Amino acid sequence: RSADGEATYVNPCFTAYYGPIGTGRAERIARNHPEDASDLEAAWRRAVATGEGFTGQWRLRRHDGTYRWHKLAMTPVHQHGEERSVIEWLGTALDIDDIVTARIAEEEAQDLLHIALEAADAGTWDWDMRTGVSVLSPESLRMYGLPEAGEARGITTAEWTGLLHADDAPEAWEAVRRAIDSRTTYATEYRVGGRWIYARGRTLFGTDDQPYRMVGLPIDITERKSAEAALRA
């Protein structure tokens, strides 16, 4: 009900999720995650004050004590002919925990990858074989001595080849061919300007079993190469 939040009807899914629970609002909000409770309460108070519904993502505690992410929506039911007079609220809760947790895991993995790339002084590249354009991350652009303004940008395969030392370009492309033909990891070393780059990547194949994309990372190994040269000397 609008006045006190007492539930006048709950469907079987509600009962199956919460288990035995009273109809009072206090019983329901006790199932909100402690970290989400104040935000959800604020959303409810705004809705009551304005007569407008709201949606959001919050965690609810299941009958077994497990908290799961839900998309909650509260929709006002107005008295006929009086838009600001709310007589009831219709609430729905859609369990989206699998979606949210997968997204959070992906975001955490991306953060860890970024940290790892920074620690290794590495960048990323994404080569679209169909367009012939490779998108280089800012770190990769810096390694290749190209202008970078904090964002990724693309270069053509011809432009990439032109950046490589003339003696290393043929082997770099031969490594690409071997990786595609054998469906193995692409790995090679080459010089760009005065720096040595170690490149490693993976080929993606389409439903037609044809290669269409290669993604990977370049790592600056100039210091290692210099140390190896010093040892040989």
C-alpha positions as a printed Julia matrix, in Angstrom:
233×3 Matrix{Float64}:
  0.0     0.0     0.0
  1.11    3.55   -0.6
  0.78    4.76    2.98
  2.78    2.17    4.91
  4.36   -0.14    2.32
  2.33   -3.13    3.52
  2.17   -5.84    0.85
 -1.35   -6.68   -0.26
 -0.25   -9.38   -2.72
  2.91  -11.37   -3.47
  3.23  -13.98   -6.21
  4.6   -17.54   -5.77
  8.05  -16.52   -7.07
  8.33  -13.92   -4.31
  7.49  -16.53   -1.67
  9.87  -19.1    -3.18
 12.72  -16.57   -3.2
 12.28  -15.06    0.27
 10.77  -18.03    2.05
  8.44  -17.3     4.96
  8.31  -13.53    5.33
  5.66  -11.17    6.6
  3.8    -8.61    4.57
  5.28   -5.62    6.36
  7.82   -3.36    4.69
 10.24   -3.77    7.6
 10.56   -7.49    6.87
 11.35   -6.81    3.23
 13.94   -4.09    3.74
 15.68   -6.34    6.28
 16.58   -8.5     3.26
 18.42   -5.65    1.5
 22.21   -5.87    1.37
 23.71   -3.63    4.1
 25.81   -1.77    1.52
 22.75   -1.07   -0.64
 20.17   -0.39    2.06
 20.63    3.38    2.36
 20.62    3.92   -1.4
 17.5     1.82   -1.86
 15.77    3.57    1.03
 16.61    6.97   -0.49
 15.13    5.86   -3.82
 11.95    4.75   -2.06
 11.63    8.02   -0.13
 12.02   10.06   -3.31
  9.38    7.94   -5.0
  6.9     8.45   -2.17
  7.56   12.19   -2.11
  7.24   12.68   -5.87
  4.79    9.96   -6.79
  7.21    8.78   -9.48
  8.53    5.27   -9.94
 12.16    4.18   -9.98
 14.44    1.38  -11.18
 17.88    0.3   -10.12
 20.22   -2.58   -9.36
 20.55   -3.75   -5.78
 21.28   -6.93   -3.86
 18.61   -8.91   -2.01
 19.1   -11.74    0.5
 17.55  -15.02   -0.54
 15.93  -17.45    1.91
 19.23  -19.35    2.2
 21.18  -16.22    3.19
 22.77  -15.63   -0.24
 22.75  -12.08   -1.6
 22.01  -11.79   -5.3
 21.83   -8.81   -7.64
 18.36   -7.82   -8.86
 16.93   -5.19  -11.13
 14.22   -3.64   -9.01
 11.4    -1.48  -10.3
  8.65    0.3    -8.41
  5.71    1.6   -10.43
  3.02    3.84   -8.92
 -0.67    3.1    -9.4
 -2.55    6.4    -9.43
 -6.08    7.06   -8.38
 -8.19    7.5   -11.49
 -7.92   11.04  -12.74
 -5.38   12.11  -10.15
 -1.82   11.64  -11.37
 -0.22   12.68   -8.09
 -2.45   10.51   -5.93
 -0.74    7.12   -5.53
 -2.94    4.41   -4.09
 -0.6     1.44   -4.61
  2.89    0.5    -5.77
  3.72   -2.41   -8.05
  7.15   -3.83   -7.37
  9.13   -6.24   -9.55
 12.52   -7.87   -8.93
 14.42   -9.56  -11.75
 17.38  -11.73  -10.71
 20.35  -10.53  -12.79
 23.09  -11.84  -10.52
 24.76  -14.0   -13.19
 24.92  -11.04  -15.57
 26.21   -8.57  -12.99
 28.81  -10.89  -11.48
 30.09  -11.79  -14.95
 30.4    -8.08  -15.78
 32.21   -7.37  -12.53
 34.58  -10.29  -13.13
 35.32   -8.98  -16.62
 35.98   -5.47  -15.3
 38.31   -6.86  -12.64
 40.13   -8.96  -15.25
 40.54   -5.89  -17.45
 41.93   -3.95  -14.51
 44.42   -6.72  -13.73
 45.42   -6.92  -17.4
 46.0    -3.16  -17.47
 48.18   -3.41  -14.36
 50.12   -6.32  -15.87
 50.65   -4.47  -19.13
 51.88   -1.4   -17.29
 54.27   -3.5   -15.21
 55.63   -5.17  -18.32
 55.77   -1.88  -20.22
 53.5    -3.52  -22.79
 50.72   -2.32  -25.05
 48.03   -4.0   -27.14
 47.14   -4.28  -30.8
 44.06   -5.51  -32.62
 44.49   -6.29  -36.33
 41.34   -6.53  -38.47
 42.46   -8.63  -41.43
 39.4    -7.71  -43.45
 40.05   -3.97  -43.34
 43.82   -4.17  -43.02
 43.8    -1.83  -40.03
 45.52   -2.45  -36.7
 44.27   -0.52  -33.67
 47.19    0.29  -31.36
 46.82    1.23  -27.7
 48.52    4.43  -26.5
 51.37    2.33  -25.08
 51.86    0.61  -28.43
 51.83    3.92  -30.3
 54.54    5.17  -27.96
 56.69    2.09  -28.56
 56.42    2.57  -32.31
 57.35    6.22  -32.0
 53.95    7.38  -33.23
 52.03   10.39  -31.91
 49.63    9.42  -29.12
 47.19   11.54  -27.19
 46.0     9.08  -24.57
 43.76    7.06  -26.85
 44.06    4.15  -29.28
 44.11    4.69  -33.03
 44.5     2.6   -36.16
 47.27    2.23  -38.73
 47.24    0.25  -41.98
 49.32   -2.88  -42.52
 51.44   -0.95  -44.99
 52.13    1.73  -42.38
 53.01   -0.93  -39.8
 55.4    -2.68  -42.19
 57.07    0.64  -42.96
 57.84    1.12  -39.26
 59.82   -2.12  -39.01
 63.53   -2.41  -39.68
 63.92   -3.52  -43.29
 65.88   -6.62  -42.26
 63.17   -7.73  -39.8
 59.98   -7.1   -41.8
 60.1   -10.32  -43.89
 60.48  -12.53  -40.81
 57.73  -10.64  -38.99
 55.29  -11.4   -41.8
 56.54  -15.0   -42.06
 55.72  -15.4   -38.36
 52.19  -14.15  -39.11
 51.81  -16.73  -41.88
 53.09  -19.58  -39.68
 50.75  -18.63  -36.84
 47.72  -18.6   -39.14
 48.58  -21.78  -41.02
 49.42  -23.78  -37.9
 46.82  -22.11  -35.68
 49.52  -21.47  -33.1
 50.57  -18.39  -31.14
 52.12  -15.58  -33.16
 55.5   -14.65  -31.67
 58.4   -12.73  -33.14
 60.96  -10.0   -32.47
 61.77   -7.0   -34.61
 63.29   -3.55  -34.48
 61.36   -0.3   -34.68
 63.57    2.75  -34.86
 66.21    2.17  -32.22
 64.11   -0.2   -30.1
 63.5    -3.95  -30.05
 59.9    -5.18  -29.82
 58.68   -8.64  -28.88
 55.22   -9.24  -30.34
 52.88  -12.04  -29.34
 49.32  -12.64  -30.51
 46.44  -14.98  -31.22
 44.47  -15.48  -34.43
 40.67  -15.53  -34.42
 38.78  -17.59  -36.99
 35.22  -17.02  -38.21
 32.4   -19.49  -38.72
 33.73  -20.0   -42.24
 36.99  -21.21  -40.69
 38.84  -18.24  -42.17
 41.1   -15.95  -40.13
 39.62  -12.51  -39.68
 41.41  -10.97  -36.72
 44.61  -11.15  -34.69
 44.99   -9.64  -31.24
 48.08   -9.41  -29.09
 50.61   -7.27  -27.35
 54.03   -5.79  -28.07
 56.64   -5.64  -25.31
 59.68   -3.39  -25.36
 62.71   -5.7   -24.94
 65.4    -3.16  -25.83
 67.13   -3.44  -22.46
 67.22   -7.22  -22.67
 68.69   -7.09  -26.16
 71.31   -4.57  -25.03
 72.28   -6.81  -22.11
 72.58   -9.83  -24.41
 74.77   -7.85  -26.81
 76.99   -6.75  -23.91
 77.46  -10.34  -22.77
 78.43  -11.45  -26.26
 80.96   -8.64  -26.48
